[in-house]
Amino acid sequence: MTYTLLVMGNPLLDIQCKPNQELMDKYKLKANDAILADASHQTLYKEIVEKYEVVYVAGGAAQNTARGAQFFLPPNSTTYMGCISDDEFGKAMTDAAKADGLYINYEITKDAPTGTCAVLITGNHRSLVANLAAAEKFQPSFLQKPENWKLVEDAKYYYFGGFFLTHDGGYQSALLVSQHAAENNKTFALNLSAPFLSQFFKDRLDSIIKNTDILFGNEDEARTYAKQAGWDTNDVEEIAKKLSQLEKSNSKPRLVVITQGADATVTARGENVHTYPVIKVDSSEIVDTNGAGDGFCGGFMGLYAQGVEDAARCVQAGHYLANIVIKRVGPTYPPMAERTNIPSF
């Protein structure tokens, strides 16, 4: 087996279904919303499994990207680490991840159930209810076990979701892996993931950015970081330049990649800035834009992990996969058996 790309993050089992309005009202859920579960939602997951036809997706932003990268790579090229529980949902997550070709190496905890996200589809809207649970229990001691650290040493490329930095185990693990990458001239990629990370976890974010070779984000995340950094600009191209020029622990120049939904993607490396228009899609073809950013990063990293360091080509691969995602429900990809005629980039 060849593990080219190592991805780490918070794994959540997406449980997708099409509920009736009675269920939405019962749990006081809005059609176009994303919330963290509280005590009132704890019975939701069991109820939708028992009463509705559900589809399981191995989710969580970083795992979505891992599955997207694997879309472009030979079998067992991408390994994913995160924390789940040895329960029904953990088994479903494992099966779903393997079906997308991932080599998974989950830490198993008994301290919390597997993290889940109810994905309630009403028309073209999705209501997301996330219960992080086991996803926040990942321990650096698991990563440092010889058999697991060997996966780190064998990989040439790394991708971490920013959400992983919000809990101590994820943050310490990101430090260990990013330092290994920096010291061994390997490629470490990080996603800004959400505006609140720059607002409440900026010190943690900056300590990992220092070791980061490819920094992903969207326009909202970029502008929030700029505001927190006191840069006094909303110009995404200028922010991308500044992000690329933040302090770095080795001499390899940092590439920054900022997506902007339907607007052009921006890349910056030092003073060199480029923009790339996305693939135009008729609104009638759009099923669900949620997860398109994860798909973009998956396409980009899937090509980059093949040794293609041309940012323009990697952006093109990212746009290709994001274009597939928005025509499907959730961050899903065609089954492995149907992955034919993938264009060259």
Number of C-alpha atoms within 10 A of each C-alpha: 8 14 21 21 29 25 26 26 28 29 31 31 29 28 25 24 20 15 17 12 11 9 14 16 10 11 13 10 18 16 16 13 12 16 13 11 18 10 6 10 17 12 10 16 17 9 11 20 15 9 10 13 12 18 13 19 26 26 27 27 26 31 30 27 30 35 32 31 30 26 27 21 20 14 16 17 24 28 26 23 23 28 28 33 22 14 15 10 21 24 15 17 26 19 16 19 23 14 15 21 22 25 24 20 16 20 18 21 18 12 11 18 21 28 25 27 26 26 28 27 20 17 10 12 18 24 20 23 23 21 22 22 20 25 28 24 23 27 19 17 12 19 22 14 10 10 10 14 14 12 20 24 15 13 21 19 22 27 30 31 25 28 23 25 23 15 15 16 18 27 21 19 22 29 18 16 23 27 19 17 23 20 12 12 14 17 23 28 25 25 26 22 23 18 17 14 20 24 15 12 14 15 12 19 22 15 17 26 26 17 27 31 25 21 23 24 23 21 22 17 22 26 22 18 23 22 16 13 12 9 13 11 12 15 12 21 24 15 23 29 21 17 22 25 17 13 14 19 16 15 8 14 14 27 23 29 28 26 26 16 14 11 14 15 23 22 26 25 20 17 13 12 16 15 17 15 14 20 13 10 12 6 8 7 11 16 16 19 20 17 20 26 28 28 33 28 31 30 30 29 31 28 26 21 24 15 11 15 13 11 19 16 16 23 28 22 28 27 27 20 26 28 21 17 27 22 20 18 20 22 28 21 21 13 11 13 6 8 11 8 6 11 7 8 13
